Amino acid sequence: MGVLVRKFFFFLTVSSISVAAQAQDGAVHQSDVVLADSVRPTITVTANGLGTAIANTGQAVTIIDREEIDSVQGADATRVLRRTPGLSFSRNGGNGGFTGVNLRGANSQQVLVLVDGVRVADPAAPGGGFDFGNLLLGTAGKFDILRGSNSTIWGSDAIGGVVDISTRGETGFLGNAEYGSRDTLFTSAAGGIGGDGYYAGLTGSWYRTDGFSTAASGTERDGFEQLALGGQVFVDLASNLEVFAHANWSEGDLDLDGFPPPTFAFSDTLDTQETRRLWGDVGFAYYGNDLTLRGSYGLSDTERDNLDADGATTFASDGRSERLSLRGEYRAIGPVTVAFGAEQEWTDYSASFSPDGEADIFGAYVQLGFVMGRFAAHIGSRVDDHSLFGSNASYGADVSYGFGSDWRLRASLGEGFKAPTLFQLLSNYGNTELQPEESTSLDIGLEKGSRGKGTHLALTAFRRDGEDLIGFVSCFGITGGICADRPFGTYDNTDRARAQGIEAEAGFDIARGLRLSAVYSYVDTEDRTTGLRLARRPRHMGTLFADYEALFGLTLGADLRLVGPSFDDAGNLARLDGYEVLDLRAALPVTETVEIYGRVENVFDSDYQTVAGYASPGRGAFVGVRARM
């Protein structure tokens, strides 16, 4: 504990004689951002927690807005996220099946996921990660994706990066409906009213599909159905004081395959899973001349029930977290700013065949920043104290320098940590002596222009080392030590890992209305205990995408996803072949307020797996209509 405290104050001291944390060119109200859907976002919240121009951070950030989401079409979030450098995913079947997103080789449990700033990971899940399979695009307005460790600002879970998803905000009304292969129907709507000092909006979506067999060897279709609702309110109590609230709710039903007797091989079953999720927050934002503050109370709750063919519950879990948060920025002297924050989180869970558990964690950070012209630098540190394992300190720094004709050199160094989950600590397999997973990441990049417009070029090299990673330890034949009272196994800090590589991005306006873009990533991962590659982490992956808009409004697009081979297991014995998936799409306005659109997914009907034994969707065709009032 003494070492951690000394480390914390050391970095405070370094910060006080160095330069700053973050800067804004001016106060940006949340309602201003929400209502500006027609403008491609240039503000990131994942880099510093409050909001700054991407050019003012040395961290690697990708922003995908609602315009791009609409152009890609459909409900599946992975079809949009695959345009992010360094991002790969694995999925157990079709939409609704568990989907894990990896950033720069970090596993999905090491990526912090937020919706409107609220942590939405399931505290009852063994690894404490977020399931993107239940996240559909009907209510999503923007993805803000940070690649790299940043626990200085965000605390636990931010080892591989941070994904913040903003709820859609629309004025007036916009709705769409589409139908296609596998008897799939997807509808969504968003609307809102706004005036001088207020905004209120609602959004919702409904999705159903007959699907396909989750088991690659099966024939019985496994469907999915989900209803999702969201809302947000912003009210200016004064010219510099705003109150806000967000709420999101969803309920989904998923057909599952399993391991039925007598062979216990993965195959068709009539099992189902019901998932209910609720998250939201209430808070305030103060925008003074020299001081910005944002305070909130957030809540997230995820309930799951697994049912057999007769409707009997075979497993149930409920994970809940509550969080009080205060973040601020003080513009001290000229270009120098001081960012600060504190958070208190309470988590609890219950699950079948396991004792209930709860824990709390408190964290506080300070970050100094300096922004002058095209130069920006930040350095900061954080301490977190967990009720079950003690304290952890982390630090981070970044620098960005603009030069020439829209070129920018950026670099960042950061630490990340992930607290052991309640399941890992307190379940029948738990180990209360666990320490947090830790990482140190470094990246350096050169970039020209901005993503999505003009000439954009970016090349980033990165490296992340992880230590004290938590793994499951078999206790077969062992009765003492860590295995005492754990006959089937337990968790321990046994693993080390390294991920390093490069990310490349390019985008060009080839001709009037025609834009070509590409992202490519080389991610070399290593389990430093065994020397083997990490499971389900392809070394090579990339996406080529093109968009064309004719003078009369017709738009055409294509996305080609290329993924190299990987291994399904830690022992590198089960190989997953590489694959290529091509999607084509088109849209045509028929009036000023109505547009028809359609697409063909997996044009060449590629047969591939991202998890061994689990099928992926074949060729599919979809048509839809959008209307705005």
KENU-233709 format. One line per field, with one value per residue (C-alpha): residue number from 1; residue in three letters; z negated, y negated, x negated. Coordinates in steps of 0.1 Angstrom, whole numbers. Each point is the difference from the previous one (the first is absolute). Layout:
nr: c(NUM:...) $
rest: c(ALA:...) $
zz: c(Z:...) $
yy: c(Y:...) $
xx: c(X:...) $
# end
This chain:
nr: c(1:2:3:4:5:6:7:8:9:10:11:12:13:14:15:16:17:18:19:20:21:22:23:24:25:26:27:28:29:30:31:32:33:34:35:36:37:38:39:40:41:42:43:44:45:46:47:48:49:50:51:52:53:54:55:56:57:58:59:60:61:62:63:64:65:66:67:68:69:70:71:72:73:74:75:76:77:78:79:80:81:82:83:84:85:86:87:88:89:90:91:92:93:94:95:96:97:98:99:100:101:102:103:104:105:106:107:108:109:110:111:112:113:114:115:116:117:118:119:120:121:122:123:124:125:126:127:128:129:130:131:132:133:134:135:136:137:138:139:140:141:142:143:144:145:146:147:148:149:150:151:152:153:154:155:156:157:158:159:160:161:162:163:164:165:166:167:168:169:170:171:172:173:174:175:176:177:178:179:180:181:182:183:184:185:186:187:188:189:190:191:192:193:194:195:196:197:198:199:200:201:202:203:204:205:206:207:208:209:210:211:212:213:214:215:216:217:218:219:220:221:222:223:224:225:226:227:228:229:230:231:232:233:234:235:236:237:238:239:240:241:242:243:244:245:246:247:248:249:250:251:252:253:254:255:256:257:258:259:260:261:262:263:264:265:266:267:268:269:270:271:272:273:274:275:276:277:278:279:280:281:282:283:284:285:286:287:288:289:290:291:292:293:294:295:296:297:298:299:300:301:302:303:304:305:306:307:308:309:310:311:312:313:314:315:316:317:318:319:320:321:322:323:324:325:326:327:328:329:330:331:332:333:334:335:336:337:338:339:340:341:342:343:344:345:346:347:348:349:350:351:352:353:354:355:356:357:358:359:360:361:362:363:364:365:366:367:368:369:370:371:372:373:374:375:376:377:378:379:380:381:382:383:384:385:386:387:388:389:390:391:392:393:394:395:396:397:398:399:400:401:402:403:404:405:406:407:408:409:410:411:412:413:414:415:416:417:418:419:420:421:422:423:424:425:426:427:428:429:430:431:432:433:434:435:436:437:438:439:440:441:442:443:444:445:446:447:448:449:450:451:452:453:454:455:456:457:458:459:460:461:462:463:464:465:466:467:468:469:470:471:472:473:474:475:476:477:478:479:480:481:482:483:484:485:486:487:488:489:490:491:492:493:494:495:496:497:498:499:500:501:502:503:504:505:506:507:508:509:510:511:512:513:514:515:516:517:518:519:520:521:522:523:524:525:526:527:528:529:530:531:532:533:534:535:536:537:538:539:540:541:542:543:544:545:546:547:548:549:550:551:552:553:554:555:556:557:558:559:560:561:562:563:564:565:566:567:568:569:570:571:572:573:574:575:576:577:578:579:580:581:582:583:584:585:586:587:588:589:590:591:592:593:594:595:596:597:598:599:600:601:602:603:604:605:606:607:608:609:610:611:612:613:614:615:616:617:618:619:620:621:622:623:624:625:626:627:628:629) $
rest: c(MET:GLY:VAL:LEU:VAL:ARG:LYS:PHE:PHE:PHE:PHE:LEU:THR:VAL:SER:SER:ILE:SER:VAL:ALA:ALA:GLN:ALA:GLN:ASP:GLY:ALA:VAL:HIS:GLN:SER:ASP:VAL:VAL:LEU:ALA:ASP:SER:VAL:ARG:PRO:THR:ILE:THR:VAL:THR:ALA:ASN:GLY:LEU:GLY:THR:ALA:ILE:ALA:ASN:THR:GLY:GLN:ALA:VAL:THR:ILE:ILE:ASP:ARG:GLU:GLU:ILE:ASP:SER:VAL:GLN:GLY:ALA:ASP:ALA:THR:ARG:VAL:LEU:ARG:ARG:THR:PRO:GLY:LEU:SER:PHE:SER:ARG:ASN:GLY:GLY:ASN:GLY:GLY:PHE:THR:GLY:VAL:ASN:LEU:ARG:GLY:ALA:ASN:SER:GLN:GLN:VAL:LEU:VAL:LEU:VAL:ASP:GLY:VAL:ARG:VAL:ALA:ASP:PRO:ALA:ALA:PRO:GLY:GLY:GLY:PHE:ASP:PHE:GLY:ASN:LEU:LEU:LEU:GLY:THR:ALA:GLY:LYS:PHE:ASP:ILE:LEU:ARG:GLY:SER:ASN:SER:THR:ILE:TRP:GLY:SER:ASP:ALA:ILE:GLY:GLY:VAL:VAL:ASP:ILE:SER:THR:ARG:GLY:GLU:THR:GLY:PHE:LEU:GLY:ASN:ALA:GLU:TYR:GLY:SER:ARG:ASP:THR:LEU:PHE:THR:SER:ALA:ALA:GLY:GLY:ILE:GLY:GLY:ASP:GLY:TYR:TYR:ALA:GLY:LEU:THR:GLY:SER:TRP:TYR:ARG:THR:ASP:GLY:PHE:SER:THR:ALA:ALA:SER:GLY:THR:GLU:ARG:ASP:GLY:PHE:GLU:GLN:LEU:ALA:LEU:GLY:GLY:GLN:VAL:PHE:VAL:ASP:LEU:ALA:SER:ASN:LEU:GLU:VAL:PHE:ALA:HIS:ALA:ASN:TRP:SER:GLU:GLY:ASP:LEU:ASP:LEU:ASP:GLY:PHE:PRO:PRO:PRO:THR:PHE:ALA:PHE:SER:ASP:THR:LEU:ASP:THR:GLN:GLU:THR:ARG:ARG:LEU:TRP:GLY:ASP:VAL:GLY:PHE:ALA:TYR:TYR:GLY:ASN:ASP:LEU:THR:LEU:ARG:GLY:SER:TYR:GLY:LEU:SER:ASP:THR:GLU:ARG:ASP:ASN:LEU:ASP:ALA:ASP:GLY:ALA:THR:THR:PHE:ALA:SER:ASP:GLY:ARG:SER:GLU:ARG:LEU:SER:LEU:ARG:GLY:GLU:TYR:ARG:ALA:ILE:GLY:PRO:VAL:THR:VAL:ALA:PHE:GLY:ALA:GLU:GLN:GLU:TRP:THR:ASP:TYR:SER:ALA:SER:PHE:SER:PRO:ASP:GLY:GLU:ALA:ASP:ILE:PHE:GLY:ALA:TYR:VAL:GLN:LEU:GLY:PHE:VAL:MET:GLY:ARG:PHE:ALA:ALA:HIS:ILE:GLY:SER:ARG:VAL:ASP:ASP:HIS:SER:LEU:PHE:GLY:SER:ASN:ALA:SER:TYR:GLY:ALA:ASP:VAL:SER:TYR:GLY:PHE:GLY:SER:ASP:TRP:ARG:LEU:ARG:ALA:SER:LEU:GLY:GLU:GLY:PHE:LYS:ALA:PRO:THR:LEU:PHE:GLN:LEU:LEU:SER:ASN:TYR:GLY:ASN:THR:GLU:LEU:GLN:PRO:GLU:GLU:SER:THR:SER:LEU:ASP:ILE:GLY:LEU:GLU:LYS:GLY:SER:ARG:GLY:LYS:GLY:THR:HIS:LEU:ALA:LEU:THR:ALA:PHE:ARG:ARG:ASP:GLY:GLU:ASP:LEU:ILE:GLY:PHE:VAL:SER:CYS:PHE:GLY:ILE:THR:GLY:GLY:ILE:CYS:ALA:ASP:ARG:PRO:PHE:GLY:THR:TYR:ASP:ASN:THR:ASP:ARG:ALA:ARG:ALA:GLN:GLY:ILE:GLU:ALA:GLU:ALA:GLY:PHE:ASP:ILE:ALA:ARG:GLY:LEU:ARG:LEU:SER:ALA:VAL:TYR:SER:TYR:VAL:ASP:THR:GLU:ASP:ARG:THR:THR:GLY:LEU:ARG:LEU:ALA:ARG:ARG:PRO:ARG:HIS:MET:GLY:THR:LEU:PHE:ALA:ASP:TYR:GLU:ALA:LEU:PHE:GLY:LEU:THR:LEU:GLY:ALA:ASP:LEU:ARG:LEU:VAL:GLY:PRO:SER:PHE:ASP:ASP:ALA:GLY:ASN:LEU:ALA:ARG:LEU:ASP:GLY:TYR:GLU:VAL:LEU:ASP:LEU:ARG:ALA:ALA:LEU:PRO:VAL:THR:GLU:THR:VAL:GLU:ILE:TYR:GLY:ARG:VAL:GLU:ASN:VAL:PHE:ASP:SER:ASP:TYR:GLN:THR:VAL:ALA:GLY:TYR:ALA:SER:PRO:GLY:ARG:GLY:ALA:PHE:VAL:GLY:VAL:ARG:ALA:ARG:MET) $
zz: c(0:-9:35:17:-19:6:37:1:-16:22:31:-16:-6:36:12:-20:16:35:23:2:2:24:16:17:25:-18:-21:19:-14:3:18:26:8:0:24:25:17:35:-9:-2:-37:-7:-38:-20:-36:-3:0:-31:-13:7:37:21:36:14:12:-36:-12:7:-5:29:4:26:2:20:2:8:37:4:-20:24:31:-11:-7:-23:-36:-5:-18:11:37:-11:-26:24:16:-32:2:-24:-7:4:-13:-7:0:-11:30:13:-14:-36:-6:-23:19:-15:14:-3:4:8:-11:-34:-8:-1:-38:1:20:-20:17:-9:12:-4:-25:-21:-5:15:-6:-18:-36:-1:31:-10:19:-6:37:23:25:33:13:-18:12:32:19:-1:-31:5:11:-1:-8:-17:-1:-18:8:-28:-38:-18:-36:-11:11:0:-28:2:33:23:9:37:5:-5:21:-8:18:2:2:32:-2:27:4:17:8:20:4:21:7:18:9:13:0:-28:-5:-16:-9:-16:-8:-18:-7:-17:-7:-22:-7:-8:-6:-16:-30:1:20:-5:22:2:21:4:21:5:16:8:21:5:2:8:-20:-25:1:32:1:-7:22:-24:3:-31:0:-19:-10:-18:-10:-10:-12:-9:-10:-10:-14:-3:-16:-6:-35:7:28:-15:-18:16:-14:20:-2:22:-1:21:-4:21:-2:23:6:16:12:-12:11:-26:-10:-2:-12:8:21:-17:33:10:20:3:-32:-8:-28:-2:-18:-12:-6:-16:-2:-16:-2:-4:-19:-13:-6:6:21:-10:26:-16:15:-16:-15:15:-22:8:-28:4:-16:23:-2:20:-5:21:-6:19:-1:18:7:12:26:-27:-11:-33:-12:2:-9:-11:-8:-9:0:-12:-4:-13:4:-12:21:1:27:5:19:-12:25:-23:18:38:17:-32:-12:-30:5:-30:-11:-26:2:-24:14:-18:18:-10:17:-5:20:-1:-18:-14:-32:5:-2:-1:1:4:15:-4:24:5:26:10:34:12:35:23:34:20:37:16:-30:-28:-29:-30:-31:-29:-26:-18:-32:-4:-33:2:-30:6:13:-10:20:36:15:38:21:36:23:36:24:34:24:32:29:37:20:-25:-13:-36:-21:-31:-27:-32:-30:-24:-27:-3:-26:-4:-34:-5:6:-28:15:0:-36:-17:19:-7:23:-16:-15:-23:3:36:11:29:35:11:34:13:36:23:35:24:32:30:14:28:2:-17:4:25:20:24:1:-32:-8:-34:-11:-37:-17:-34:-27:-32:-27:-25:-34:-27:25:-16:13:-11:-18:-1:-34:13:-25:-22:-35:-16:5:24:8:-36:2:38:14:35:3:-8:13:-5:13:22:35:19:35:26:31:25:36:24:11:33:13:33:17:33:19:34:20:-5:-23:-2:-32:-6:-35:-17:-34:-6:-32:-8:-36:-13:-33:-24:-32:-17:-23:28:30:20:18:-19:10:27:8:37:9:32:5:20:16:34:5:28:3:31:2:34:7:-1:-35:6:-24:5:-24:-6:-30:3:-33:1:-30:-3:-18:-38:-27:-20:-31:-22:9:37:10:16:31:12:37:14:19:23:-2:26:-5:26:-7:17:-9:20:-12:15:-15:-22:-31:11:11:10:-5:2:-3:5:-28:5:38:7:-28:-18:-26:-30:-38:-26:-28:8:4:4:33:16:23:37:29:-9:18:-18:12:-21:0:-21:-6:-17:-12) $
yy: c(0:-24:6:-8:-32:-11:7:-21:-30:4:-5:-29:-16:6:-14:-31:-10:12:-8:6:23:-10:-30:-11:-29:-9:15:25:8:35:-11:-18:33:20:-23:-2:33:-15:-9:26:1:-12:0:31:8:32:-17:-21:6:-34:-9:-13:-4:31:-22:-9:35:23:31:21:-6:10:-16:15:-22:6:-10:28:25:-7:4:34:10:27:9:18:-22:21:-11:-35:7:20:-34:-7:7:27:14:36:20:35:10:31:2:-28:-32:3:27:-10:-24:-11:-29:0:-32:4:36:-7:24:-13:-1:-25:-26:-25:-6:-30:-11:-37:2:28:32:28:32:28:4:35:12:21:-23:-32:-9:-16:21:-19:26:-17:-35:-8:-32:-13:-22:-8:-34:0:23:-17:26:-4:25:4:2:-29:9:-35:-15:31:23:37:19:-25:23:4:-32:-17:1:-27:4:-31:3:-14:-36:-12:-31:7:37:26:36:30:35:28:36:28:34:25:-18:-29:-32:-30:-33:-30:-36:-31:-33:-30:-36:-28:-37:-27:18:34:33:32:30:36:29:36:31:35:28:36:27:38:1:31:29:-13:33:4:37:-8:-5:-15:-38:-21:-33:-32:-27:-33:-31:-30:-35:-31:-36:-31:-34:-32:-32:-32:-13:-30:-11:20:28:30:31:32:36:30:34:31:33:32:35:28:36:22:37:20:31:22:33:25:36:27:-13:-34:-14:-35:2:-11:-5:-19:-20:-37:-31:-31:-31:-32:-31:-34:-28:-38:-30:-34:-29:-36:-18:-34:-21:-30:-23:19:31:29:25:32:20:30:31:30:34:32:33:32:30:33:32:32:23:36:13:3:-36:9:-23:17:-31:-35:-30:-37:-25:-36:-30:-35:-29:-36:-20:-35:-12:-35:-22:-32:-23:-12:-24:-6:33:20:20:24:29:19:25:25:30:23:33:27:34:31:33:31:32:35:25:-28:-22:-36:-26:-37:-25:-37:-20:-36:-18:-35:-16:-32:-9:-31:-12:-26:-10:-28:-2:34:14:19:21:17:19:14:27:18:21:25:18:33:13:36:-3:-34:-28:-5:-30:-7:-28:-13:-26:-10:-27:-13:-23:-14:-11:-6:4:16:26:11:20:16:24:13:21:14:26:20:23:23:9:37:6:10:34:4:-11:14:28:37:-3:-33:-11:-30:-4:-11:-32:-22:6:-27:-13:-26:-12:-22:-13:-25:-11:-24:-13:-23:-15:14:33:-1:-31:-12:18:20:20:16:24:11:24:14:23:12:22:17:15:18:10:22:35:31:26:37:16:36:22:-30:-5:-26:-36:-20:30:5:3:-5:36:-11:-29:-36:-33:-14:-27:24:-16:-26:-12:-23:-16:-21:-11:-27:-16:-18:-21:-17:-19:-19:-20:17:-20:-20:20:30:7:31:9:28:11:27:14:24:12:24:15:23:18:-7:30:26:-19:7:-24:-12:18:-16:-29:-1:-15:-16:-17:-29:-16:-17:-22:-22:-24:-18:-26:-9:-35:11:15:37:13:33:16:31:13:28:16:20:20:23:34:3:27:8:12:-10:31:-10:34:-10:-22:-26:-6:-36:-13:-28:-15:-24:-22:-22:-27:-27:-28:-23:-29:1:-33:-26:20:36:23:36:21:35:22:35:13:27:-2:30:21:5:29:-11:2:-25:26:37:18:-31:-9:-34:-15:8:-21:-23:-27:-28:-30:-29:-34:-31:-30:-34:-25) $
xx: c(0:-28:-16:32:5:-36:6:31:-16:-30:21:18:-33:-12:33:-2:-33:10:28:36:29:26:14:32:2:32:27:21:34:12:31:-21:-17:32:18:-29:7:-6:-36:-27:-12:-35:4:-11:9:-19:-34:6:35:15:-5:-28:-9:-17:-28:-7:-8:-29:21:14:37:26:34:29:31:37:-5:-25:21:30:-22:-12:36:15:1:-34:-25:-30:6:-8:-27:-21:-9:-21:-38:-12:35:10:30:12:36:20:23:22:14:8:-27:-29:-22:-34:-19:-38:-21:-37:0:16:28:36:0:-29:20:20:34:22:35:4:-29:16:-20:21:-21:19:-15:15:-19:-31:-23:20:1:26:20:2:24:28:-10:20:-4:36:-7:-37:-10:-38:-30:-30:-28:-33:-27:-25:-2:16:8:-13:33:23:-12:7:4:-17:-29:6:20:33:32:26:33:23:38:15:13:23:22:33:6:-20:9:-10:11:-18:7:-22:-15:7:34:-18:19:-17:18:-12:11:-14:16:-4:9:-23:0:-20:-15:17:1:19:-2:11:-13:10:-6:15:-19:10:-16:5:-38:-20:-14:-25:-18:-18:10:36:31:26:3:-9:19:-4:24:-6:19:-22:11:-21:5:-18:8:-21:12:-19:8:-23:-22:-29:18:17:17:3:13:-4:18:-3:18:1:14:-11:8:-26:1:-30:-18:-18:-14:28:-3:-9:-30:-3:-13:8:32:37:20:32:-16:6:-15:19:-20:13:-22:5:-24:1:-11:11:-23:-11:-26:-14:-18:-18:-26:-28:16:20:17:20:16:23:16:0:17:-5:18:-2:23:-4:21:-9:30:2:24:28:-4:-17:-28:-34:-21:8:-22:4:-29:5:-23:6:-24:-4:-24:-13:-24:-13:-25:-15:-16:-28:-23:1:-6:-2:29:6:24:12:26:12:23:17:14:20:5:19:10:20:-2:12:-22:-22:2:10:-27:-7:-29:-7:-28:-10:-23:-14:-22:-17:-14:-19:2:-16:14:-16:6:-5:-18:17:-13:15:-12:19:5:28:4:29:8:20:18:-12:-36:-13:-15:-13:-18:-2:-14:2:-15:4:-12:12:-18:14:-22:-1:32:23:-25:-1:-25:15:-11:14:-12:26:7:31:15:29:14:8:37:24:2:-37:-3:31:16:-5:-31:-11:-33:1:-38:2:-17:11:-12:-24:-13:-24:6:-20:9:-13:17:-2:33:10:35:31:19:28:-9:-27:-32:-5:-31:-10:-26:-3:-24:10:-10:17:-13:23:-8:18:27:27:4:18:-21:9:0:2:-18:-11:15:-21:-12:20:22:12:39:-2:1:9:-24:-4:-14:-35:-23:-20:-4:-20:7:-14:17:-18:4:11:32:4:28:6:28:2:26:-8:26:31:22:-24:-20:-23:-12:-18:-13:-26:-14:-28:4:-26:10:-19:9:-33:4:2:-14:32:24:31:32:23:-24:-8:-33:13:33:14:30:2:31:12:29:13:28:14:13:36:-4:-7:-27:-19:-24:-21:-18:-26:-11:-33:-11:-30:-1:-1:3:31:-18:-29:-19:1:13:33:-5:26:-5:-1:29:13:35:13:31:17:25:20:25:22:21:35:12:-17:11:1:-29:-1:-31:-13:-30:-15:-21:-27:4:-21:16:-33:1:-21:-1:-13:6:-6:32:22:15:0:26:0:11:30:20:19:21:13:15:-9:23:-6:25) $
# end
